[in-house]
């Protein structure tokens, strides 16, 4: 395996400084002008072809190697969360937003990977696309960047795509992943049940949507456990219900929404087709009108089996077998890098970054106002991403699979 590690401590020091500047000034959504400017400053001086987004403040940077070869994509997301930070850190955010999911580390780590690969540019057998993405936290920034052509930024589509996500509640430096489904698909079922309102003392003169709605909700929870395999499960949560304005008034309609998690494309498609019909049929049995829709917000994050092996082998070779662990089960959260992996074979994984990890006193997790991340992981994060790109390009240029030696 080619040695890409930096030669001195200034590499990590620079990444830590960048990460802390990003952490102190988080931005939310698709428009992150200050974050974009910090990324551009951090990439200045590297021989990169840079394109800025038009619908979003993305940064796409292409490094063209000195030797011919294919293209690999590396991704880092950039946006924060609408949380008031409660960490007490000297560089804590004070603007009402927070990098509570570690995207500041993702940006700094991807900058580090660009610097490591740029230092060996003449030997690089192919090109690397660095995808700095806004709007991962519920804004489908990956979908926007795909529409804007990130996969064609180097002139040909990547043969592989990789990304990593830091975890605030996992031992620093522990890398995890798995082949197949890594994270769940997320869909939303939206149901409006329309009846006829009336007085609570004369329910027979009204057409009450409330009992039917309660029946629908109970039936949905039972349905997903009986209709779908326990080995390809569905996790459903009705988290929003609206009905009525007074205890003695029968409302004329109700409205509820359910979040639905699934782990395969086939089951996701079945749910989108089936659940609206399911609740509509219950409503019709009560003589009610039901307006039900379901949309898939994000597909499942599915790692290609070969690229997942590349990810696992690279992490093990770099850091030792004790620092790579295959996850037994997928995670139930969702991630819009799934859109890239639906277009390009690739792999996504996690890197532990818990500050002062103690299994007897677990630290706050991602998305918590108290989440704290260990800056020291940045060098390993950058090295992992850079080596994934290097070894994949080298393997492809030599006509093989995972490069050796």
C-alpha positions as CSV (number, residue, x, y, z in Angstrom):
1,X,0.0,0.0,0.0
2,X,1.3,3.4,-1.0
3,X,2.3,5.7,1.9
4,X,0.4,9.0,1.7
5,X,0.8,10.1,5.3
6,X,2.0,13.6,5.9
7,X,5.6,14.1,7.1
8,X,5.0,16.5,10.0
9,X,2.6,17.6,12.7
10,X,1.6,20.8,10.8
11,X,-0.7,18.8,8.6
12,X,-3.0,17.9,11.6
13,X,-2.5,21.3,13.2
14,X,-3.8,23.0,10.0
15,X,-6.8,20.7,9.8
16,X,-7.7,21.3,13.4
17,X,-7.5,25.1,12.9
18,X,-9.8,24.8,9.9
19,X,-12.3,22.5,11.7
20,X,-12.5,24.9,14.6
21,X,-13.1,27.9,12.4
22,X,-15.9,25.9,10.7
23,X,-17.3,24.8,14.1
24,X,-17.5,28.4,15.3
25,X,-19.6,29.6,12.4
26,X,-22.0,26.8,11.3
27,X,-24.6,27.4,8.6
28,X,-27.8,25.5,7.8
29,X,-29.3,24.3,4.6
30,X,-28.2,24.7,1.0
31,X,-26.7,28.2,1.1
32,X,-23.5,28.2,3.2
33,X,-21.6,31.2,1.9
34,X,-19.1,31.5,4.8
35,X,-18.4,27.8,4.8
36,X,-17.9,27.8,1.0
37,X,-15.4,30.6,1.4
38,X,-13.5,28.8,4.1
39,X,-13.3,25.7,1.9
40,X,-12.0,27.8,-1.1
41,X,-9.3,29.4,1.1
42,X,-8.3,25.9,2.4
43,X,-7.9,24.6,-1.1
44,X,-6.0,27.6,-2.4
45,X,-2.6,26.8,-3.9
46,X,-3.6,23.2,-5.0
47,X,-3.8,22.4,-8.7
48,X,-7.5,21.9,-8.7
49,X,-10.3,22.6,-11.2
50,X,-13.0,24.2,-9.0
51,X,-16.7,24.6,-9.9
52,X,-19.2,26.3,-7.6
53,X,-22.9,25.4,-7.4
54,X,-25.6,27.6,-8.8
55,X,-28.6,26.2,-6.8
56,X,-26.5,25.7,-3.7
57,X,-23.2,26.9,-2.3
58,X,-21.4,23.6,-3.1
59,X,-17.7,23.3,-4.1
60,X,-16.6,20.6,-6.6
61,X,-12.8,20.3,-7.0
62,X,-11.2,18.0,-9.5
63,X,-7.6,16.8,-9.1
64,X,-6.2,15.5,-12.3
65,X,-3.3,13.0,-11.9
66,X,-0.1,13.0,-13.9
67,X,-0.9,9.5,-15.2
68,X,-3.9,8.4,-17.2
69,X,-6.7,6.6,-15.4
70,X,-10.3,6.6,-14.3
71,X,-12.1,8.8,-11.8
72,X,-13.0,8.3,-8.1
73,X,-15.2,10.6,-6.0
74,X,-14.7,11.6,-2.4
75,X,-17.5,13.4,-0.5
76,X,-17.8,15.6,2.6
77,X,-21.0,17.3,3.8
78,X,-20.8,20.9,5.1
79,X,-24.0,22.0,6.9
80,X,-24.9,22.3,10.5
81,X,-28.1,21.8,12.6
82,X,-30.5,24.3,14.1
83,X,-29.3,23.6,17.7
84,X,-28.0,25.9,20.4
85,X,-24.6,24.5,21.3
86,X,-24.0,23.5,24.9
87,X,-20.5,22.2,25.0
88,X,-18.6,25.0,26.7
89,X,-15.8,24.7,24.1
90,X,-13.7,27.9,23.5
91,X,-14.6,27.7,19.8
92,X,-18.3,26.9,20.4
93,X,-20.9,28.4,18.0
94,X,-22.8,31.3,19.3
95,X,-25.1,31.9,16.3
96,X,-27.9,29.5,17.2
97,X,-26.7,26.7,14.9
98,X,-24.3,23.9,15.7
99,X,-22.1,21.4,14.0
100,X,-23.6,18.7,16.2
101,X,-23.3,16.0,13.5
102,X,-19.6,16.5,12.8
103,X,-19.8,17.9,9.3
104,X,-17.1,20.4,10.2
105,X,-14.8,17.4,10.6
106,X,-16.0,16.0,7.3
107,X,-15.0,19.2,5.5
108,X,-11.6,19.4,7.2
109,X,-11.0,15.7,6.5
110,X,-11.8,16.1,2.9
111,X,-9.5,19.1,2.6
112,X,-6.8,17.0,4.1
113,X,-7.4,14.2,1.6
114,X,-7.1,16.7,-1.2
115,X,-3.8,18.0,0.2
116,X,-2.4,14.5,0.6
117,X,-3.3,13.5,-3.0
118,X,-2.2,16.8,-4.5
119,X,1.3,16.2,-3.0
120,X,1.5,13.0,-5.1
121,X,-0.3,14.4,-8.1
122,X,2.2,13.5,-10.7
123,X,2.1,9.8,-9.7
124,X,-1.7,9.7,-9.4
125,X,-3.2,7.3,-12.1
126,X,-6.4,9.1,-12.8
127,X,-8.6,11.9,-11.3
128,X,-10.4,12.6,-8.1
129,X,-13.6,14.6,-7.6
130,X,-13.8,16.2,-4.2
131,X,-17.5,16.8,-3.4
132,X,-18.1,19.5,-0.8
133,X,-21.9,19.2,-0.2
134,X,-24.3,21.5,1.6
135,X,-27.8,20.5,2.7
136,X,-27.3,17.0,4.0
137,X,-29.5,17.6,7.0
138,X,-32.9,17.3,5.4
139,X,-32.3,19.4,2.3
140,X,-31.2,16.7,-0.2
141,X,-28.0,18.6,-1.1
142,X,-26.7,15.4,-2.7
143,X,-29.7,15.4,-5.1
144,X,-29.1,19.0,-6.0
145,X,-25.4,18.4,-6.7
146,X,-26.3,15.4,-8.8
147,X,-28.6,17.5,-10.9
148,X,-25.8,20.1,-11.3
149,X,-23.5,17.4,-12.7
150,X,-21.1,16.5,-9.9
151,X,-20.6,13.0,-11.3
152,X,-19.5,14.4,-14.6
153,X,-17.2,17.1,-13.2
154,X,-14.0,15.3,-14.4
155,X,-15.4,14.5,-17.9
156,X,-16.3,10.9,-17.1
157,X,-18.3,9.2,-14.4
158,X,-16.5,7.9,-11.4
159,X,-15.8,4.2,-11.1
160,X,-16.2,4.4,-7.3
161,X,-17.4,6.9,-4.6
162,X,-16.4,6.9,-0.9
163,X,-17.4,8.9,2.1
164,X,-17.1,8.7,5.9
165,X,-19.1,10.0,8.8
166,X,-17.7,10.7,12.3
167,X,-19.5,9.4,15.4
168,X,-19.4,11.4,18.7
169,X,-20.2,8.3,20.8
170,X,-17.7,5.8,19.3
171,X,-14.1,5.3,20.4
172,X,-11.8,7.6,18.5
173,X,-10.3,6.0,15.5
174,X,-12.5,2.9,15.3
175,X,-13.6,2.5,11.6
176,X,-16.9,0.7,10.9
177,X,-18.8,-0.3,7.8
178,X,-20.5,-3.2,6.1
179,X,-21.4,-4.5,2.7
180,X,-25.0,-4.1,1.5
181,X,-27.4,-1.8,3.3
182,X,-25.6,0.5,5.7
183,X,-28.4,3.0,6.5
184,X,-32.2,3.0,6.1
185,X,-34.4,4.6,3.5
186,X,-36.7,7.2,4.8
187,X,-40.3,7.8,3.5
188,X,-43.2,9.9,4.8
189,X,-46.8,8.8,4.8
190,X,-49.2,11.8,4.8
191,X,-52.9,11.0,5.5
192,X,-55.9,13.3,5.7
193,X,-59.2,11.7,6.7
194,X,-62.3,13.8,5.8
195,X,-65.7,13.2,7.4
196,X,-68.5,15.4,8.6
197,X,-68.3,17.4,11.8
198,X,-71.0,17.7,14.5
199,X,-71.8,18.0,18.1
200,X,-70.3,15.4,20.5
201,X,-73.7,14.7,22.0
202,X,-75.1,13.5,18.6
203,X,-72.3,11.4,17.0
204,X,-74.9,9.6,14.9
205,X,-75.6,12.8,13.0
206,X,-71.9,13.3,12.1
207,X,-69.3,11.3,10.3
208,X,-66.6,11.1,12.9
209,X,-63.1,10.7,11.4
210,X,-61.4,10.2,14.7
211,X,-62.2,6.5,15.5
212,X,-61.2,5.6,11.9
213,X,-58.0,7.5,12.2
214,X,-57.2,5.7,15.5
215,X,-57.9,2.4,13.7
216,X,-55.6,3.3,10.8
217,X,-52.7,4.2,13.1
218,X,-53.1,1.0,15.2
219,X,-53.5,-1.1,12.0
220,X,-50.3,0.5,10.4
221,X,-48.2,-0.6,13.4
222,X,-49.5,-4.1,13.2
223,X,-49.4,-4.2,9.4
224,X,-45.6,-3.5,9.0
225,X,-44.8,-6.3,11.4
226,X,-47.0,-8.9,9.6
227,X,-46.7,-7.9,6.0
228,X,-42.9,-7.4,5.9
229,X,-40.1,-9.9,6.7
230,X,-38.4,-9.6,10.0
231,X,-35.1,-10.0,8.0
232,X,-36.0,-7.0,5.8
233,X,-37.9,-5.0,8.4
234,X,-39.9,-1.8,8.4
235,X,-39.8,0.8,11.2
236,X,-42.8,3.0,11.3
237,X,-43.5,6.0,13.7
238,X,-46.6,8.1,13.6
239,X,-45.1,11.3,15.0
240,X,-47.7,13.9,14.0
241,X,-51.5,13.8,14.6
242,X,-54.0,16.8,14.3
243,X,-57.7,16.6,15.1
244,X,-60.3,18.9,16.5
245,X,-60.4,22.0,18.6
246,X,-62.7,21.2,21.6
247,X,-63.6,18.1,23.5
248,X,-67.3,18.3,22.7
249,X,-67.0,18.9,18.9
250,X,-66.6,16.2,16.4
251,X,-64.0,17.5,13.8
252,X,-64.7,17.3,10.2
253,X,-61.2,15.9,9.4
254,X,-58.0,14.6,10.9
255,X,-54.4,14.7,9.6
256,X,-51.5,12.5,10.6
257,X,-48.0,11.8,9.2
258,X,-45.8,8.8,9.7
259,X,-42.0,8.4,9.2
260,X,-41.2,5.0,7.7
261,X,-37.7,3.4,7.6
262,X,-36.9,0.5,5.3
263,X,-33.7,-1.2,4.3
264,X,-34.1,-2.4,0.7
265,X,-35.2,-0.8,-2.6
266,X,-37.9,-3.5,-3.1
267,X,-39.5,-3.0,0.3
268,X,-39.3,0.8,-0.1
269,X,-41.2,0.7,-3.4
270,X,-43.7,-1.7,-2.0
271,X,-44.4,0.6,1.0
272,X,-44.9,3.7,-1.2
273,X,-47.4,1.7,-3.3
274,X,-49.2,-0.1,-0.5
275,X,-49.6,2.0,2.6
276,X,-51.7,4.8,1.0
277,X,-54.1,2.1,-0.3
278,X,-54.1,0.4,3.0
279,X,-55.3,3.4,5.0
280,X,-57.7,4.5,2.2
281,X,-59.5,1.2,2.4
282,X,-59.9,1.5,6.1
283,X,-61.4,4.9,5.7
284,X,-63.8,3.8,3.0
285,X,-65.1,1.0,5.3
286,X,-66.2,3.9,7.6
287,X,-67.7,5.9,4.8
288,X,-64.9,8.5,4.9
289,X,-62.9,10.2,2.3
290,X,-59.1,9.6,2.6
291,X,-56.4,11.6,0.9
292,X,-53.2,9.6,1.4
293,X,-49.8,10.1,-0.2
294,X,-46.4,8.6,0.5
295,X,-43.1,9.8,-0.8
296,X,-39.6,8.4,-0.5
297,X,-37.4,11.2,0.9
298,X,-34.2,9.2,0.7
299,X,-33.2,5.8,-0.6
300,X,-31.3,3.3,1.5
301,X,-27.6,3.8,1.7
302,X,-26.4,0.6,0.1
303,X,-22.7,-0.2,-0.1
304,X,-21.4,-2.1,-3.1
305,X,-20.0,-5.5,-1.9
306,X,-16.6,-5.1,-3.7
307,X,-16.2,-1.4,-2.7
308,X,-17.2,-2.3,0.9
309,X,-14.3,-4.8,0.9
310,X,-12.0,-2.1,-0.5
311,X,-13.1,0.2,2.4
312,X,-12.6,-2.5,5.0
313,X,-9.2,-3.7,3.7
314,X,-7.9,-0.2,3.3
315,X,-8.9,0.8,6.9
316,X,-7.4,-2.5,8.2
317,X,-4.1,-2.0,6.3
318,X,-3.8,1.6,7.4
319,X,-4.7,1.3,11.1
320,X,-4.5,-2.3,12.0
321,X,-7.2,-5.0,12.0
322,X,-8.2,-4.1,15.6
323,X,-9.4,-0.7,14.4
324,X,-11.8,-1.9,11.7
325,X,-15.1,-3.5,12.7
326,X,-17.9,-4.8,10.4
327,X,-21.3,-3.7,11.6
328,X,-23.7,-6.6,12.3
329,X,-26.7,-4.6,11.4
330,X,-27.5,-1.5,9.3
331,X,-28.1,1.8,11.1
332,X,-31.7,3.1,11.1
333,X,-30.8,6.7,10.3
334,X,-30.7,8.0,6.7
335,X,-28.1,9.7,4.6
336,X,-28.3,11.5,1.2
337,X,-25.0,10.1,0.1
338,X,-27.3,7.2,-0.8
339,X,-28.2,9.1,-3.9
340,X,-24.5,9.0,-5.1
341,X,-24.3,5.3,-4.2
342,X,-27.4,4.6,-6.3
343,X,-25.5,6.0,-9.3
344,X,-22.0,4.9,-8.6
345,X,-20.6,1.8,-6.9
346,X,-19.0,2.8,-3.7
347,X,-18.9,2.5,0.1
348,X,-19.7,4.7,3.1
349,X,-18.5,4.1,6.6
350,X,-18.1,5.6,10.1
351,X,-15.1,6.8,12.1
352,X,-15.3,7.1,15.8
353,X,-14.5,10.6,17.2
354,X,-15.6,10.5,20.8
355,X,-13.9,13.0,23.0
356,X,-12.8,11.2,26.2
357,X,-14.7,8.0,25.4
358,X,-15.7,6.0,28.5
359,X,-18.1,3.0,27.9
360,X,-19.2,3.3,31.5
361,X,-20.3,6.9,31.0
362,X,-21.3,7.2,27.3
363,X,-20.7,10.6,25.7
364,X,-23.4,12.6,23.9
365,X,-24.2,11.3,20.5
366,X,-24.4,13.2,17.2
367,X,-27.3,15.7,17.0
368,X,-27.0,16.4,20.7
369,X,-26.3,20.0,21.9
370,X,-23.6,18.4,24.1
371,X,-21.9,16.5,21.2
372,X,-18.1,16.8,21.3
373,X,-15.7,15.5,18.8
374,X,-12.0,14.6,19.0
375,X,-9.9,16.7,16.6
376,X,-7.1,14.1,16.5
377,X,-9.2,11.9,14.2
378,X,-8.8,14.4,11.4
379,X,-5.5,13.1,10.2
380,X,-6.7,9.5,10.0
381,X,-9.9,10.6,8.4
382,X,-8.0,12.4,5.7
383,X,-5.6,9.5,5.2
384,X,-8.4,7.0,4.9
385,X,-10.2,9.0,2.2
386,X,-7.0,9.8,0.3
387,X,-5.8,6.2,0.4
388,X,-9.2,4.8,-0.7
389,X,-9.0,7.0,-3.8
390,X,-5.3,6.2,-4.5
391,X,-5.6,2.5,-4.1
392,X,-8.8,2.3,-6.1
393,X,-7.3,4.2,-9.0
394,X,-4.1,2.2,-8.8
395,X,-6.1,-1.1,-8.9
396,X,-8.1,0.1,-11.9
397,X,-5.1,1.2,-13.8
398,X,-3.4,-2.1,-13.2
399,X,-6.5,-4.0,-14.3
400,X,-7.1,-5.6,-10.9
401,X,-9.4,-5.3,-7.9
402,X,-8.1,-4.0,-4.5
403,X,-4.5,-2.9,-4.9
404,X,-1.9,-4.8,-2.9
405,X,1.6,-4.1,-1.6
